[in-house]
Amino acid sequence: MREFLIWAADMAFQTAYALVYVLPLVCVVGIAVHVWPRRFGVLGSSASRTGLAIVMAAVWLLAIVGTFLLFYVSRSYSREHGFVLIAFLAYMAPSLVLSLIGLIVRYKTRARGEEDD
């Protein structure tokens, strides 16, 4: 079990490391699509906007699961993973901020009733 938890924590970190530039760009595109849906053609459809919102929520899921997993591994098995936890949070911070902004924009546009596709 120990090896599996350490492997899963390492994979969460490697995923965040690999997506450090891609996730913020996806979130910026998602925010732009939610603000100006008619300018993006098919990407501005309600199904596409729902998909982008799911990606933004998945960013939070990755961050929460990875943080708790790295924290548990650093407390129970390997103190070295505490430094990995700090790097993980640094890699995820821009994506988390942008996805939170995107989810708020989506909530506000849905509350105003601008989802008319």
N, C-alpha and C positions, 0 to 999 in steps of 0.2 A: 504494500500500500504506500510505503514511504516513497519508493521510486516513482510510482504513478503520480503522486501529488507533486513531486519535484518536477517531473516531466511536464505535467499540465501547467504548472506555474511558468516554466520556461517557454512553453508554447504560447501562453498568453502574452508574455513579454515579447517574444519574437513576432507575434501577430501585430502588436502595437508598434513595434519597431519597423515592420514592413509597411504599415499603413500610415506612418507618421505624416506623410505629405498628401496622400490620397484622400483620407477621410475629411480633412478641412476643406479640400476643394469640392468634394461631393456635398458637404454641408453648405458651402457658399452657393453652389449651383442650386441646391434645394431651396435656399432662402430666396434667391432670385426668381426661381420658378413659382414659388408661393406668392411673391409680391407682384410679379407681372406674368400671369399664366398665359395670356393671349399672345405674348411675344415669342413663345417657345414652341409653337405648333403642337405636335404630338406629345412632347415632353411636358406641356402644360395641361394635359388632360387630368381628370380627377384621379384616374387609376395611377398615373405616373406620380402625381403629388402624394398619393397615399403610399406608394412604394418608397418615395424619398423620406417620408415621415417615419416609415418602418426602419429604414436605414439609420435615421437619426436616433431612434429609440434603441436600435441595436448597438450603437456606439456607447450609450449609457450602460447597456447590459454587459458589454465587453469590459468596460471600465470597472463596474461594480464587482463582477465575478473575478476579474484579474487582480483587483486590489485586495479583496478578501483572501483569495488563494495565495497570493504572494505574502500577505501579512501572516497567514497561518503557517506557511512553510518557513518563513523567517523566524517565527516564534517557536516553532516546534522542532524543526530539523536543522536548518542551516542559517546562521546569522548573516551569511553573505547575501542572502536574498533580500535583506533589508535595504541594501544599496540598490538592488534591482527594482525594488518597490518605488524608490524615489525617482529613478529614471523612467519607470513605467508611468508614473503620474505626470512627469514632465512631458513625455511623449503624448499622452492623452489629453492634456490640458487644452490646447487649441481646439481640438475636435469636440471636447465637451462643451466649451463655451459656445462655439458656433452651432452645435446641434441643439443646445438649449435655446439659443436665439431663434433657430429654425422652428422648433416645436412651439415656441410662444407665438411666432408669426403665424404658423398654421392654425393654432387655437384662435387667435384674434380674427383671422380671415374667415374661419368657419363660424365664429360667433356673429360676425357681421352679415353672414349669409352670402358671401361672394363665391361659393362653390356651386356654380350653375352650369355644369356640363351635362 
